[in-house]
Amino acid sequence: MIARGMTNPEIAAELFISAHTIKSNINRIFAKTGSADRAAAIRYARDHNLG
């Protein structure tokens, strides 16, 4: 969903969870992948065949 350019509120609405939960999960993704932003996280996912 991040790679599709969806915003946190859009992702939250599609998954029926809060935008705060999305933000927390994205921050965890950044920490675990060493990514500074969404573009870096997308690059990491593609480099590791995760998406």
Secondary structure as UniProt FT lines:
FT   TURN            2..5
FT   HELIX           8..15
FT   HELIX           19..33
FT   HELIX           38..47
FT   TURN            48..49
//
